[in-house]
Every structure is written in C-alpha cells, then in structure tokens.
Amino acid sequence: MKTIKLFDNLEISPIVQGFWRLNNWDMSNQDLLRFVEEAMDMGVTTFDHADVYGDYTCEALFGQIFKLKPGLREKMQLVTKCGIKMVSDKFPERKIKHYDTSYEHIIASVEQSLKNLQTDHIDLLLIHRPDPFMDPAETARAFEDLKSKGKVLNFGVSNFTRMQFEMLDWHFDWHLATNQVEISPYNLEHFQNGNIEFFLREEIRPMAWSPLSGGKIFKPEDERGIRIKNKLEEIAERIGLEDIEKVIYAWLLTHPAGIIPIVGTGKIERLKKAVQSVDIELTREQWFEIYVASMGHKVP
Ligand SMILES: NC(=O)c1ccc[n+]([C@@H]2O[C@H](COP(=O)([O-])OP(=O)(O)OC[C@H]3O[C@@H](n4cnc5c(N)ncnc54)[C@H](OP(=O)(O)O)[C@@H]3O)[C@@H](O)[C@H]2O)c1
C-alpha cells in the first residue's frame, strides 16, 4: 500500500488499525504481537490509541509488545489522544466525566501515554473531543512544549467542527495534521456540516473512526440500517465483491477528500479486507446510491 505523507515527518498507512476495543480481544502479548506484525506485513503501520481506551488500560497492553520485539517501534506510527477525563476507579476523586485541555493535563497525559506505550515519542497526538472550556492559547503552549522536547512530533484533533479546528490551528505557525471524525454510511454528518469541504480546501486528510459503525452495519436495528445493508449487499453482488465491508471501505476510500479509515476489528482476516479495498473504486453513481440509501430520500 502506498503511504500517505501528511507532513515531512509524518507518513502514515492509508488504513489505520485502532485499539479502542483491545481489552476485549482476549489476546496474550504474543497474540497481540502476531496481530501487529501481520498488520504491518500488509502495510498497516499506523496504530490509533487513546489514553482512555479500555478504562485507561489499552495503551499499556499494546506497549507490552515492545518488550517482546524492541525494534518494532521505529517501523510504525503511533497515534494517541488526550483531553477526556473519564469517571474511573483509577481516579476516585473524579465526580463527573469531563474534558480537560489544560497545559497540566495534556503534559501529564502524554507522559503517561509514553510510559504505557513504552516509547520516547508519539507520532501524532489528538485532542479527543472539543472542549467547551478550552483556552486554546494554553492548549497550544502544551503542544509547543511537547514538540520542542521531541515527545510529540505532530498534533491534530478529533470530533472538531471547522470553527473549532481553525480556532486552535490559528495559534501555530505550523498546522494541525488531521481531524479524526466519525464517517460511515451510517454517519453522514461531516458531509453535511461543512467539514468535508473544509478538509478539501485545506488539503487535510480526515481519519474516519467507526467506519463500520462499530459493527452495527451488519446487524441493523432500524429501517435506515436495513436500507443501508440492503444497498451495500446489492452493490457488492453487482460489482463482484464477497463482502459488504469492502464496499464500505471503498465508499470511504474513493471519496476525493482522501479519507483514512480506522479499522476497529481484532481479527486479522477482517483487517485484510480493508487493505484489499484500497484498489476498489466505486463509481459516482454507486457512491450516491449508498448516500441516498442512508438519507432515505433522493437528493434534491
Ligand atoms: N476519535 C474518536 O472519538 C473515536 C471514537 C471511536 C473509535 N475511534 C477509533 O476508531 C477505531 C475504530 O472504531 P470501531 O472499533 O468502532 O470501528 P468499526 O470497524 O466500525 O467497528 C469495529 C467492530 O465491528 C465488528 N465487526 C467488524 N467486521 C465485522 C463483521 N464482518 N461482522 C460483524 N462484526 C464486525 C468488530 O468485531 P471483531 O473485532 O469481532 O471483528 C468490532 O467490534 C477505534 O479502535 C479507535 O481507534 C475513535
């Protein structure tokens, strides 16, 4: 797979593997190492994490693989996030889930992520959610500090609107690398809120989380889900694909904004289907068939 150059020091794979669900996969360290190495052999070299995944456990589970294979770290790109404070037994003083993009919290969170992931640098750090109490100048100070120390090489955001992105980006003489947002046939929000147009204008490659709507697409629970699944099956059959996953990944990958899907499966054969989708092109009409099936009405 051809890598995507976001910046001079940030080249990522066109398919990213996510580790939100890692603590449910019931893998030994050796199993996880095998999964990661097989992913890398297929060209998936970028791995998405967050401090909070698995009630603050997933990063450290992943970090264990570097004990088994220390040289592996340099061959991959690690993405992680900060800014959410979950209610957790690990933080008994915390009364309510909230966001924290203060200097102190970002620095502390990154230091912990570095320990958990057993690395001395993070390739890309994202602010996980827009924080209504954010002081962007303070957040920017934390980013500059981490960048100057080489602890984080690049920065981005997640789930931000265009205005929220611009507001933070304005504070640097460099740019935020990406906005990681939910995009799938089930979630058209960013085609309709101005974000995709903004990404195209600024040449920002968005990362798409939950590309399969967290698995919901396979077991639809409402009319809309049934419509989407039927349409995906119809198109898969028409173009000779055995799986609807491939149609979904192709729907994302064919879009001119250069969407980068973050795959959430813990099964290597399912990740392989995402990788195989990179060369599948949907026609404009096929793309719209899925879009229209999701909306439930014709375009005006
Ligand atoms: N920035 C954010 O706010 C944010 C939010 C959520 C997620 N993320 C990132 O995005 C990544 C992907 O999210 P996601 O896990 O929701 O992605 P997803 O790929 O939409 O969903 C993955 C789920 O779908 C299931 N699945 C996959 N193929 C299937 C099939 N053929 N039949 C039935 N079930 C199937 C998987 O189960 P199996 O494991 O059994 O295959 C897994 O439970 C996360 O790991 C995380 O890194 C970011």
The ligand as an SDF file (V2000), in Angstrom:
LIG
                    3D

 48 52  0  0  0  0  0  0  0  0999 V2000
  -11.7500    9.7170   17.9080 N   0  0  0  0  0  0  0  0  0  0  0  0
  -12.8090    9.1540   18.4420 C   0  0  0  0  0  0  0  0  0  0  0  0
  -13.6400    9.7860   19.1030 O   0  0  0  0  0  0  0  0  0  0  0  0
  -13.0080    7.6800   18.2370 C   0  0  0  0  0  0  0  0  0  0  0  0
  -14.2080    7.0770   18.6420 C   0  0  0  0  0  0  0  0  0  0  0  0
  -14.3650    5.7090   18.4290 C   0  0  0  0  0  0  0  0  0  0  0  0
  -13.3470    4.9830   17.8220 C   0  0  0  0  0  0  0  0  0  0  0  0
  -12.1760    5.5930   17.4520 N   0  0  0  0  0  0  0  0  0  0  0  0
  -11.0840    4.8420   16.8030 C   0  0  0  0  0  0  0  0  0  0  0  0
  -11.6140    4.1910   15.6720 O   0  0  0  0  0  0  0  0  0  0  0  0
  -11.3170    2.7970   15.7460 C   0  0  0  0  0  0  0  0  0  0  0  0
  -12.3690    2.0370   15.0300 C   0  0  0  0  0  0  0  0  0  0  0  0
  -13.6330    2.1920   15.6680 O   0  0  0  0  0  0  0  0  0  0  0  0
  -14.6290    0.9620   15.7740 P   0  0  0  0  0  0  0  0  0  0  0  0
  -13.9840   -0.1260   16.5600 O   0  0  0  0  0  0  0  0  0  0  0  0
  -15.9500    1.4410   16.2100 O   0  0  0  0  0  0  0  0  0  0  0  0
  -14.6180    0.5240   14.2160 O   0  0  0  0  0  0  0  0  0  0  0  0
  -15.5460   -0.3640   13.3190 P   0  0  0  0  0  0  0  0  0  0  0  0
  -14.5950   -1.0170   12.3660 O   0  0  0  0  0  0  0  0  0  0  0  0
  -16.6660    0.4410   12.7930 O   0  0  0  0  0  0  0  0  0  0  0  0
  -16.1830   -1.4430   14.2800 O   0  0  0  0  0  0  0  0  0  0  0  0
  -15.4360   -2.4990   14.7920 C   0  0  0  0  0  0  0  0  0  0  0  0
  -16.4210   -3.5010   15.3780 C   0  0  0  0  0  0  0  0  0  0  0  0
  -17.1520   -4.0910   14.2990 O   0  0  0  0  0  0  0  0  0  0  0  0
  -17.0400   -5.5070   14.4070 C   0  0  0  0  0  0  0  0  0  0  0  0
  -17.0030   -6.1020   13.0600 N   0  0  0  0  0  0  0  0  0  0  0  0
  -16.0960   -5.8880   12.0870 C   0  0  0  0  0  0  0  0  0  0  0  0
  -16.3850   -6.6510   10.9940 N   0  0  0  0  0  0  0  0  0  0  0  0
  -17.4810   -7.3540   11.3090 C   0  0  0  0  0  0  0  0  0  0  0  0
  -18.2710   -8.3110   10.6100 C   0  0  0  0  0  0  0  0  0  0  0  0
  -17.9760   -8.6940    9.3600 N   0  0  0  0  0  0  0  0  0  0  0  0
  -19.3650   -8.8250   11.2280 N   0  0  0  0  0  0  0  0  0  0  0  0
  -19.6860   -8.4480   12.4820 C   0  0  0  0  0  0  0  0  0  0  0  0
  -18.9640   -7.5440   13.2090 N   0  0  0  0  0  0  0  0  0  0  0  0
  -17.8750   -7.0000   12.6280 C   0  0  0  0  0  0  0  0  0  0  0  0
  -15.7290   -5.7470   15.1270 C   0  0  0  0  0  0  0  0  0  0  0  0
  -15.7480   -7.0190   15.7660 O   0  0  0  0  0  0  0  0  0  0  0  0
  -14.4880   -8.0270   15.6220 P   0  0  0  0  0  0  0  0  0  0  0  0
  -13.3890   -7.4830   16.4490 O   0  0  0  0  0  0  0  0  0  0  0  0
  -15.0740   -9.3160   16.1170 O   0  0  0  0  0  0  0  0  0  0  0  0
  -14.1390   -8.1020   14.1620 O   0  0  0  0  0  0  0  0  0  0  0  0
  -15.7160   -4.6110   16.1280 C   0  0  0  0  0  0  0  0  0  0  0  0
  -16.4750   -4.9250   17.2800 O   0  0  0  0  0  0  0  0  0  0  0  0
  -11.1690    2.5210   17.2350 C   0  0  0  0  0  0  0  0  0  0  0  0
  -10.4080    1.3740   17.5210 O   0  0  0  0  0  0  0  0  0  0  0  0
  -10.4890    3.7670   17.6980 C   0  0  0  0  0  0  0  0  0  0  0  0
   -9.0960    3.6630   17.4460 O   0  0  0  0  0  0  0  0  0  0  0  0
  -12.0150    6.9320   17.6470 C   0  0  0  0  0  0  0  0  0  0  0  0
  1  2  1  0
  2  3  2  0
  2  4  1  0
  4  5  1  0
  4 48  2  0
  5  6  2  0
  6  7  1  0
  7  8  2  0
  8  9  1  0
  8 48  1  0
  9 10  1  0
  9 46  1  0
 10 11  1  0
 11 12  1  0
 11 44  1  0
 12 13  1  0
 13 14  1  0
 14 15  2  0
 14 16  1  0
 14 17  1  0
 17 18  1  0
 18 19  2  0
 18 20  1  0
 18 21  1  0
 21 22  1  0
 22 23  1  0
 23 24  1  0
 23 42  1  0
 24 25  1  0
 25 26  1  0
 25 36  1  0
 26 27  1  0
 26 35  1  0
 27 28  2  0
 28 29  1  0
 29 30  1  0
 29 35  2  0
 30 31  1  0
 30 32  2  0
 32 33  1  0
 33 34  2  0
 34 35  1  0
 36 37  1  0
 36 42  1  0
 37 38  1  0
 38 39  2  0
 38 40  1  0
 38 41  1  0
 42 43  1  0
 44 45  1  0
 44 46  1  0
 46 47  1  0
M  CHG  2   8   1  16  -1
M  END
$$$$
